[in-house]
Amino acid sequence: MSDQAHDSPSTHDLSRAVEASKAPAISRAAAILRLLGKSEAPLGVQAIARELGLVPSTCLYVLRALVAEELVAFEPHTKRYSLEAGVLTLARQWLRRNQFNDLAQPMLDRIGHAHEVTMLGVQIVGLEHMVVVALSQSGQNFRLSTQIGSRFPALISATGRCLAAFGNYGESELEARFDTLRWDEPPSFEDWMRQVADTRRQGYAVDAGNYISGVTVVAAPVWKARGRPSHALVAIGIGSALRRGGVDELGTVLLTAARTLSEQMGADLPR
């Protein structure tokens, strides 16, 4: 099953972010990198400018700067642009300094193998989005077509319920974000808020087919410090298989692992 329809921000979202940015040059460069990153083929200036709502001359100026920094490659014969290997240098440096990945990966592998689920470690970036930073495809019954670096709206699926439950956000702020989310089987905001309350009570969240029809997602929050969750451990599998194996049992396993991981990262959690 592919996550392509669910994860990456749309080009409309990228264009809107450029318009709203207080640092437009940086926002344009970031939007171009993200667009090239999700494109299956290299793109020309006109196509990039059209997708992002940029003036072609401005788009070309930013592309040339990105080429000079070795973040974007230019193909002279086709006059098209694609991501360059320089982005891997940045990613590798970030991964090397990221404590969460080193600590979480063995947990993801162990839980994924034991429960036959796909496991993700995600980093939460406020109410904006979450990013997949660790992955274990050890589940035999279900493999999600996602990758390191995939982005999702912050409040979507089970992880979103965790953030809403423990992030100390106001209901009106949550509702405004909730109204922009895309689900296969969307819950009402009232039902979603009841599920958020359940998450707050039990410590982990369950999305039973709302985000992706027929798929159950279970998530538990991870903290680097007191305050809002910084990461989450996420288990994904076919709903019927997870129900047979015990969703609550899996949730408890995730919660225990998430608390251990939070303590390893230095968070002082309340008992």
C-alpha positions in Angstrom: 0.0 0.0 0.0 1.3 3.4 -0.9 1.4 6.5 1.4 1.9 8.8 -1.6 -1.6 10.3 -1.3 -1.2 11.0 2.3 2.3 12.1 3.3 3.9 14.9 1.4 2.6 18.5 1.4 0.7 19.4 -1.8 2.2 21.9 -4.2 -0.7 24.2 -3.2 0.5 24.0 0.4 4.1 24.7 -0.7 3.0 27.7 -2.7 0.9 29.0 0.2 3.9 28.6 2.5 6.1 30.7 0.2 3.5 33.5 0.0 3.2 33.6 3.8 6.9 33.4 4.6 8.8 36.2 6.3 12.0 34.9 4.7 10.8 34.3 1.1 14.2 33.5 -0.4 14.7 30.6 2.1 11.1 29.5 1.7 11.4 29.4 -2.0 14.5 27.3 -1.8 12.9 24.9 0.6 9.8 24.6 -1.5 11.8 23.8 -4.6 13.8 21.2 -2.8 10.7 19.5 -1.5 9.0 19.7 -4.9 12.1 18.1 -6.5 12.2 15.5 -3.7 8.7 14.2 -4.4 8.9 14.4 -8.2 9.4 11.1 -10.0 11.4 12.8 -12.8 13.6 16.0 -13.2 11.6 19.2 -13.7 12.2 22.3 -15.9 12.1 25.9 -14.7 8.7 26.5 -16.1 7.2 23.5 -14.5 8.7 24.3 -11.1 7.6 27.9 -11.3 4.1 27.0 -12.3 3.7 24.4 -9.5 4.9 26.8 -6.8 3.4 30.0 -8.2 6.8 31.6 -8.7 7.9 34.1 -11.3 10.1 32.0 -13.7 13.1 34.4 -13.4 12.9 34.3 -9.6 12.7 30.5 -9.8 15.7 30.3 -12.1 17.7 32.5 -9.7 17.0 30.2 -6.7 17.7 27.1 -8.8 21.1 28.4 -9.8 22.0 29.2 -6.2 20.9 25.7 -5.2 23.1 24.2 -8.0 26.0 26.2 -6.8 25.6 24.8 -3.3 25.4 21.3 -4.8 21.9 20.7 -3.5 20.3 20.6 -6.9 21.7 19.1 -10.2 21.2 20.6 -13.6 21.0 18.5 -16.7 22.3 20.7 -19.7 20.8 18.5 -22.4 17.3 18.4 -21.0 17.5 21.7 -19.0 15.9 20.0 -16.1 16.7 20.0 -12.4 16.7 17.2 -9.8 18.1 16.8 -6.3 21.9 16.5 -6.0 23.9 14.3 -3.6 24.6 17.4 -1.4 21.3 16.9 0.3 22.6 13.5 1.5 25.5 15.2 3.3 23.1 17.4 5.3 20.9 14.4 6.1 23.9 12.2 7.1 25.2 14.9 9.5 21.8 15.3 11.0 21.3 11.6 11.5 24.8 11.3 13.1 23.8 13.8 15.7 20.3 12.6 16.3 20.1 10.6 19.5 16.6 9.4 18.9 17.4 7.3 15.9 20.2 5.4 17.5 18.1 4.6 20.6 14.8 4.0 18.8 16.0 1.7 15.9 16.5 -1.5 18.1 13.1 -0.9 19.7 11.4 -0.5 16.3 13.1 -3.7 15.0 12.2 -5.7 18.1 8.5 -4.6 18.3 8.0 -4.9 14.5 9.3 -8.4 14.5 7.4 -9.5 17.6 4.0 -8.1 16.5 4.5 -8.4 12.7 3.9 -4.6 12.1 5.6 -1.9 10.2 7.3 0.5 12.7 8.0 4.1 12.3 9.9 6.6 14.5 8.7 10.1 13.8 9.8 13.6 14.8 7.0 16.1 15.6 7.5 19.6 14.4 4.9 21.6 16.3 1.5 21.6 14.8 3.0 21.8 11.3 4.0 18.3 10.4 5.8 15.1 11.5 8.7 13.5 9.7 9.7 9.9 9.5 13.2 9.6 10.8 13.5 5.9 11.6 11.8 2.8 10.0 11.5 -0.9 10.4 9.7 -2.9 7.7 9.8 -6.2 9.7 6.1 -6.8 9.5 5.3 -9.8 7.4 1.6 -9.1 6.8 1.8 -5.5 5.9 4.5 -3.2 4.5 3.8 0.5 4.1 5.4 2.3 1.1 7.0 5.1 3.1 10.5 6.3 3.4 12.8 8.2 5.7 12.0 11.8 5.3 8.3 11.3 4.5 6.2 14.2 5.9 2.7 14.0 7.3 0.4 16.6 8.8 1.1 16.8 12.6 -2.4 16.0 13.7 -3.2 13.1 11.4 -3.7 9.5 12.5 -2.7 8.1 15.9 0.4 10.3 16.3 -1.9 13.4 15.8 -4.1 12.2 18.7 -1.0 11.9 20.9 0.1 15.4 20.1 -3.4 16.8 20.7 -3.6 14.9 24.0 -0.2 15.9 25.4 0.7 19.1 23.5 -1.3 21.5 25.6 -3.0 23.1 22.6 -6.4 24.9 22.8 -9.4 23.2 21.3 -10.1 26.0 18.8 -6.5 25.8 17.5 -6.8 22.0 17.2 -10.2 22.3 15.4 -8.8 24.8 12.8 -6.0 22.3 12.0 -8.3 19.3 12.1 -10.5 20.8 9.4 -7.6 20.7 6.9 -6.8 17.0 7.4 -7.4 14.3 4.7 -8.7 10.9 5.9 -10.0 7.8 4.1 -12.7 7.6 6.7 -12.8 11.0 8.5 -14.0 11.1 12.1 -16.1 14.0 13.3 -14.2 16.5 15.4 -16.3 15.5 18.4 -15.4 11.8 18.0 -11.8 12.7 17.4 -11.7 14.8 20.6 -13.2 11.8 22.6 -10.4 9.7 21.1 -7.9 12.3 22.2 -9.3 12.1 25.7 -8.9 8.3 25.6 -5.3 8.8 24.5 -4.7 11.1 27.4 -6.1 8.5 29.8 -4.3 5.4 28.5 -1.1 7.0 27.3 -1.2 5.8 23.7 -3.4 6.4 20.7 -5.2 4.2 18.2 -6.4 5.1 14.7 -8.7 2.2 13.6 -9.0 2.8 9.8 -9.7 6.5 9.8 -6.5 7.6 8.2 -6.1 4.6 5.8 -9.1 2.4 5.4 -8.6 -1.1 6.8 -5.3 -0.2 8.5 -4.8 0.3 12.2 -2.2 2.7 13.5 -1.0 2.7 17.1 1.3 5.4 18.5 2.9 6.4 21.8 4.5 9.8 22.5 8.2 10.3 23.2 9.7 13.4 25.1 13.2 14.9 25.0 12.1 17.1 27.9 9.0 18.0 29.8 6.5 19.8 27.7 5.2 18.7 24.3 6.1 15.4 22.8 9.1 15.6 20.5 8.8 12.2 18.8 6.5 9.2 18.6 6.8 5.4 18.1 4.2 4.3 15.6 3.0 0.7 14.7 1.0 0.1 11.5 -0.7 -3.0 10.4 -3.8 -4.5 8.8 -6.7 -3.8 11.2 -8.1 -7.4 11.4 -4.7 -8.9 12.1 -3.9 -6.3 14.9 -7.3 -7.0 16.5 -6.5 -10.7 16.6 -3.1 -10.0 18.1 -4.4 -7.4 20.6 -4.4 -3.7 19.9 -4.3 -2.8 23.6 -1.4 -5.2 24.2 0.5 -3.5 21.3 -0.3 -0.1 22.7 1.0 -1.1 26.1 4.3 -2.3 24.5 4.7 0.9 22.6 3.9 3.0 25.7 6.6 1.1 27.8 9.1 1.5 25.0 8.3 5.2 24.5 8.7 5.9 28.2 12.1 4.1 28.3 13.2 6.0 25.2 12.1 9.3 26.8 14.2 8.6 29.9 17.2 7.6 27.8 16.9 10.9 26.1 16.9 12.8 29.4 13.3 13.6 29.9 12.1 13.8 33.5 8.7 12.1 33.2 6.1 12.1 35.9 5.4 8.7 37.4 
